């Protein structure tokens, strides 16, 4: 059988693409392949929750997130996504004035409050206490005394806070399961799944003078498609060799820890907002099923220098562990904002591996050289793609069918002149340099240390 479309990888990009491609007239047969069951244990979205925010200074992503929220997440007529959405709000700890995030946050509000969007009015208001003038006093009363008392506060004694009631979270793993189950139930005539089998090779084949793409798996299966899109996230480098991708993509690891609440503690904190401190990290309301509260230590990140940052480093050596510096940050977060939980043991520490780009733009483009045609790559989530689960697949589908507008084709295209060994005279890609690292105002994990140079602690 020759499929109209083969999707390799069933994370955010892959499932979203399957969802939208199944509604497009160009695709009557779609195959989704993943190395694991859904949700994959190595997918960045296989998590309790992820932030769904509007704040960007780039109008492309503002347009996308407003579409995602208004048409899907916050739309009761879209239960696949709406059931996985909690409009809990977010408290932002205003960063020091000399921190790049300070200006970024103001610029976001300015753009969103402009005539074009007319959003988030009131979110610029400053509060002097984290309870937001008593709105969350039942949660943060004990914390107030600690916020200014810490010796390592790294901000003025008159700390300020903002509250965005339009921010929310998505139940990440559950939302992947919802999309998967929807496709199984409602699109079984178009979409098939081949799971628990990794990819060995992707190559072009010719049949009756027509070019196709053949996907070979680790279990020696062969699948042929008219089009193939690789949606493997941080693991893209295991499918597409670096010589094909140049310096466009890196695998970046972010640190996550958890604490387990008692029934009484869960009742107290279950309705709290997300709290985001860009100098340390952020935390979410506890999960209702497990009573586990997730804390992200965002001040640092990691990479595998042995693969030249191109591959993630999975494995037992990094499970249930965290770097000592991240443990310290998590303990500091708890002591500052949830001091009655500071005694809790940190459990289930993990690295959340993401595919990263130097400018944090996605890559949604075709591999045009080295003899591979009709093969697309979709990655570069850069830690902010989950919120677009409901709609990013629409744009991937448009790119595959040639319907994507030229501005987005360029924005999400390969940017280096030597991708796949091309040069400025022959390359079909944009000819601008890709420089690493690139300091972006909204990115907070600026302390990037190689994974083997860290002091790891068992939890």
Secondary structure, DSSP 4 states (H G I P E B T S, - for coil): -EEEEEEE--SHHHHHHHHHHTTSTT-S-EEEE-SSSSSPTT-TT-SS-EEE----SSHHHHHHHHHHIIIIIT-TT-HHHHTTEE---EEEEPPPTTSHHHHHHHHHHHHHTSTTT---TTTT--BSSTTTTTTTHHHHTTTHHHHTT-TT--S-SS--EEEETT-EEE-HHHHHHHHHHHHHHH-TTTEEEE-S--EEEEEEEEETTEEEEEEEETTS-EEEEEEEEE--GGGGGGTS-HHHHTTS-EEEEEEEEEEEPPHHHHHHHTTPPEEEETTTEEE-PPPTTT-EEEEEEEEEEEE-GGGTT-S---SGGGTTEEEHHHHHHHHHHHHHH-GGGTTSPPEEEEEEEEEE-TT---EEEE--STT--SEEEEE--TT--GGGTTTHHHHHHHHHHT-S-HHHHHHTS---TTGGG--TTT--S------SS---TT----EEEEGGGS-EEE-
